[in-house]
Amino acid sequence: DEDGGPAKQCLCSGLSLTSASIAKINGAIKRMSANGIAFCLAEDRAEGETGLRLAILSFSKHCPDTPVYVYKPSSASSFGQWVRQFPQVTWIPHTPVGAHSWNCKPQALKPLLAKGYREVVWFDSDMIITRNCRPLFESMDERVLAVAQEPASLPYKGTSMRTRAWNLEVGRSLPFTLNSSIVRVTRHHLPFLERWTQCLADPQYVSYQSKSLEERPIHMAGDQDVLNALVGAAQFADIALHVIRSGVDIIHTGGALGYSWTERLRGVFLPKPAFLHATAGKPWLWFSGEPYWSQRTFFSWYRRLLQETSPYFIESWRYRSQLDQDSAWMDRRTATGTLLRLLGFGHFALRGLPLAMAASAIDGVKKMSRAIQRLGASK
């Protein structure tokens, strides 16, 4: 590479490398590029490092021959020393060039495609894989864009409202929302990635990112809202799409409705999904013992119980001995949580079924109440 690739980036971080070492690293990168597929993650928050380590450990277990690129700024943590044990992982000690906060996906993916990989798959850093997922992606045509699906319980579903809000012509309309926790791209999608990058750099969009989520318009709430807008745009309507289905292929864990009771019942007859996403809070935070996460309110108790029974939390136990961090949060056990695990026969879909059913009933009552209020106001 003209820029020296990760070898040069390591030099920039203060590591002393000889010319022979640089050549060896770049040679290894070229050999891995021949494999055709690479995984990519990024994390710049100190509180997100635990999830990043769990993701890497799951890749090492299930996809040990797959190159993994990790963007993570240097810090005082032991991550740099810890990650050296994984020969498949290339640590890039800075954020992707041009990225800001979580708005970094296209900026992270494009350089890896430029290195010659046939396909690159983005994973959020709070993802655990449960089996080898390479066949899923490698079986796809290079024209296929693969993206995860947002939980059906979340509001503002669909792409059209986002496409129109960006003043783009609607070319297709999805009735559900895409979730950018997993994005698979090839060089065929470079124009799409370029447009995504441009939108994330739009001054108005950037200005909204400093506001709370409640203050942002839906089409500028985050990078995945931009992705939804572009997928629905006429310019990119010819891109073939593979949806990684919520509740079937991926579980967005930790919340009450992200993995619904109907999806859980279907899950009894399905294999465990390949992807577990800790989207609704992180168990290492909820069980940290810190005051904010330990409030003695019904809401906090309920959220901790959801975490205790979540598939992500249970799956993380597999990697405790390799985490090389304080893992006391994995010891979380309550009488209620233990009872739910027993009632669910330890099954990933059944452990939290009563909690999901209760949440669905409460949500239904709230929706009915709001509908009655609107009806009364219209008279």
Secondary structure, 3 states (H helix, E strand, C coil): CCCCHHHHHHHHCCCCCCHHHHHHHHHHHHHHHCCCEEEEEECCCHHHHHHHHHHHHHHHHHCCCCCEEEECCCCCCCHHHHHCCCCCEEEECCCCCCCECCECHHHHHHHHHHCCCCEEEEECCCEEECCCCHHHHHCCCCCEEEEEECCCCCCCCCCHHHHHHCCCCECCCCCCCEEEEEEEEEHHHHHHHHHHHHHHCCHHHHHHCCCCHHHCCHHHCCHHHHHHHHHCEHHHCCCEEEEECECCCEEECCCCCCCCHHHHHHHCCCCCCCEEECCCCCHHHHCCCCHHHHCCCHHHHHHHHHHHCCHHHHHHHHHHHHHCCCCHHHHCCCHHHHHHHHHCCCCCCCCCHHHHHHHHHHHHHHHHHHHHHHHHHHC
